[in-house]
Amino acid sequence: MNIIIKALTPDLAPDYLDFFDHSAFSDHQEWAGCYCTHFHMDNVLEQKIRENVNTSGGTIDDALRELSTNLINKNILCGYLAYLNGIVVGWCNSNRKTAYSRFDFNTDDSEFIRNFSNNLIKSVTCFTIAPEFRGVGIATALLKRVCEDAKADAYDVVEAYPRLRDRWDPFDHNGPIRLYEKSGFKRAVQQGNIVIMRKVL
């Protein structure tokens, strides 16, 4: 399987949008409209978007799609796309830690992550792999590229925030702990079932 990893740029935004429009959540349509924007919104922006949608009569999905395009154009929503035969089959959201508004759907866990050092850290907040391509190493390939580029860009550490789980969860957007362990990450600190994993570069 010849997987090609490309850093997301504004020129690749159409590929990104097409992936989320059609492939990313073909097995969970209820998540299809996220466009991986959650970590780039605070509660104020989220509420503003909802109010605008209620006023305009549009949809949350359309609003988040537009937001994702704006964030990509501003180099705020960053990460990597995995291509197979010219089609996007996977995505990893990764940027400097200070670029994120939040790190989890739980406010306390998000603040726990934020307060654990922010110096020259590249964060990994989400993996999304097309259902038919899960379990074949695409997330591993994406993570490898994140670490390679982070080192080249003089980051000190790559950091990720998986959860301890007894069994597979389709909502496990952070990826499993074993993904990070086999890629050389170590457990740095834990709160409840959330673990901050770090790889020193």
C-alpha positions, 0 to 999 in steps of 0.5 A: 500500500503506497500511502503518501503523506502531505502537510495540509496547505490552503491549496489542499483544502478542497481535498480536506473538505472532500474527505470530511464531506464523503469518507471520514465518517461514512460509518458515523454520519452524526459526526460528519460535520465536525471538520476537525474544528472543535479544538480551534473553538472556545465556548464563546465562538461555539455559541456565536456560531450556533446563534448565527446559524439560528439567525440565518437558517443555515446548518451547523455543518455548513458553518463548521465547513466554512470555519475550517476553510478559514482556519486552513487559510490562516494556517491555524488548522494544520496537520497531515493528509494521507493519500492512497491513489490520489484520494485522501484516506486519513487525517491527523490534526497537529500544530504547536500546542499554543495554537489550540483553544482546547484539547478535549471535550471535557473542560477540566481535562482540556485545562489539565492538558493546557497547563502541563507545559507549553514550550516548543511542543507540537501537539497531536489532537485527532486522527480520522481514518476512512473506515475501510482503511483503519488498522492498516498503519495509516495513523502510524504513518501520519504520526511518523511524519508529524514527528519527523517534521516537528524535529526538522522545525526545532520542536523539543517535544511531540505531545498527544492525549489518548485515553485509557480504554478497556475496549475499542471506541469509535469516538477514540479520536486521539488514537490508542495509547499503543499507537504512541508507545510503538512510536517511541512516546512515553507516559508523562502524566495522567489525570483520570483516564486521560494520559499525556504522552510525550516523545522527546525529539 
